[in-house]
């Protein structure tokens, strides 16, 4: 018997978070939260003191993660979250990346 349950549309959000978001555990909290939600992607610090992240998953869950980005971990003070939607790449897992 074929599974006829429709798969939720996968989306990719490329997110830039500014404020006091480096040195406060933001990246590792992002990994924990995204992994708990079942998202794939990555997160990294940028030289201009922002954090950059990519989230792939169902639209509902990606939007939930973006809402979390506005708060972040307890020590963070988020000023702004910029979101750009892109075509999903089918990433696997969620990791911290280094800026190159």
N, C-alpha and C positions, 0 to 999 in steps of 0.2 A: 504494500500500500504506500502510495507516495505522500510525502509530507506536504500539505497544501497551506501550511501556516505561512503567511507572508513575512519575510524578514524585514525588520525595520530598516529604513534607508540609512546607510552609513554616511556620516559627514566627517569633515576634517576642519578643525578650528586651529588657526595659527594665532597665538595669543602673546601679547607683550604687556607685562605688568610693571608699573613704575611706582616709586615711593621708597619706603625703607623695606626692601625685599631681599637684600643680600646680607648674609651674616646673621640671619634670624631663623634658619632652618626651612626657608620657603621651598627650596628645590626638593628636599627630602620629604617634607609634608605633602608636596604635590605628587611625588611618586607613590606615597602611601595611599593618598585619597584616590588618585586615578586608578591604581591597582585594585583597590577595594570596589570601585565602581565598574571594573572590567574594561577600562579603556586602554588603548594602546597609544604609544607616542613617546615623547621625550621632553626634557626640560633642561635649561642651562642658564648660567649667568652671562650677561653681556657686559662689555667694557664700559658702557655708559650707565652702569648700576641698575639697569632693568633686568628682569627675568623674562626669558622667551620660552614658550612651550608650544607643543603641538599635541592635540588630542584627537583621536579617531575612535568613533563608535556610533551608537545610535544617537539621533538628534536630541532626544530627551535627556540622555545621560551626559552628552557633551555640554548641553546647556546647564545642567546641574553642576558640572565641574567648573564652567565659566563663572557661575554664581559664587562658587567657593573661592575662586581667584580674587574676588573683590574683598574678601576677608583674609584668607591665608591663615598661617599659623598665628598663635597668640602674640608673638613679639613683632609681627609685621605691621606696617602702617601703609596700606595701599592707597595711592593717590589716583591711579587711572589704570584701566584695563582696555587695551585696544584689541579687537577681534577681527580677523580676516578669515573668511571661509574659502577653502580650496578643495580641489578634487582629492578624495582619499587615496592613499598610496598602498593601503593594506599592510600597515606596520604590524609588527609582532612585539609583544611585551611593552614595558614602559621603563625608560632608563634616564639617568642623568648623563648629559653630554657635556663635553668641554668645548669652550669657544675656541675656534681655530683661526 
